[in-house]
């Protein structure tokens, strides 16, 4: 019973990270209808920013999050201007497909650049305090994992406040609802797109920091995390921002349940099977409505 | 037109003859291996092209068919079954997988089909890695010969490209292209989109499975889940795109280009050819959807108009 509780707790804490991983992807998809499958590579780069800040400058991984955000904001804006902005005039279906392909090309480029400059070594951030753990009802909760939940919830709420309360955020939501009408009301669609893409990339970077703390990072990690983000996005409903946290928790608990009842080698397969089932039977997401 | 046909047939025969005598004339193993690599990519990219290029269904799970073919052939062959039989069974297993997943997968339209097939190939990749994690060795290593492998790949490439050619020029091929242009429009003309997509998927999977079988025959030792890894989808897909999607010659050009670039940059550290190839792929998706074939046609047209104009001007002056 205690083992099961431990497993469930881990599932939830990992799930929060998964939610954060998908948050940027979901924001970008919701606003721009770009399917950026290079999301995992952006995450990888974010992880490396924190890793180098930690190993070269001795900056604590959580304090390096602002640096990661700035670097990835700029990179996201650059990628938007250079590559993704070329697709915005296409009809939606073609746009999704072409951005998917373009992002695949991009992920190959980023992955091989990282391989060239960072080598194929597996790296991670290990600060001693990260391993200290609280024990609640016999369940161990290490600080590194708890941070997942705290950071994920923080950024989810921050994003919600930004989208609901600020003028720019409202412009973004207006664009989601109807970009033509928004553009007629004087909203600069280009600015909305570039901002959303940059924020989405920055969120991937933050997730990368947490991955570097809790797991390890290497140039080839991208696809795996992109798949996780896609699974979570589909579970939570496409472009549904609060849904991503719930989707992340579902994936996290599914994985930990698979580890507990079957074998930890099969936890990723369980997530992918769940993904396929949802795609086939409920493509609007578990929580999504038909119209959304 | 007839003259053009005769010229292309002669050209084709010459190319095949050259390819057939390469291992006899050039005895270097490294050269033969290089040509085998080109042939392997040509056939797998052409098989991807049947569904991805001609039918418009972006299959990101092609590695699943390549993998299942190589797995079946390898296991049966190592167990002692004659190679020819295991080879054919590998292709048949790939078709079986295609038919099994085809109906549910084609419920997913457009981009959902793409990410669905990607997930499916990853499921198989991870499962095979879990169930059969050990390296597969060829027990009959002492009498390994490169020649039969070379001719197997050559024959397979010719058959794959030939079948693709005859399929897309048949009534079924027209139907496939109609589905690509617009599923609803095709349906309204009485063309069953599902039937055509399933046919394209099965043919595409069959040849991918056979190429997988040839891969299993060719490689001395490899991890059994290696042929399931996503690069066996992405590399052929990029080759088809760069050469020219939905053309017979496109994947051929793309694969020669890919291996050539790789060879050219092999002396540098890191996978530079993939960086260049990725960049080119992005440029082609964004600006030149017809790939190098379209670029060539455009250049030809440009030269022709220039030439004609030049002639006209010359005539005007005299």
Interface residues (C-beta under 8 A of the other chain):
Chain A: X35 X83 X86 X87 X93 X96 X97 X98 X100 X101 X102 X104 X105 X106 X108 X109 X112 X113 X115 X116 X223 X227 X230 X231 X263 X265 X266 X268 X269 X272 X273 X275 X276 X279 X280 X283
Chain B: X58 X104 X107 X108 X110 X111 X112 X114 X115 X116 X118 X119 X120 X122 X123 X126 X127 X130 X230 X234 X238 X241 X269 X270 X271 X272 X274 X275 X277 X278 X279 X281 X282 X285 X286 X287
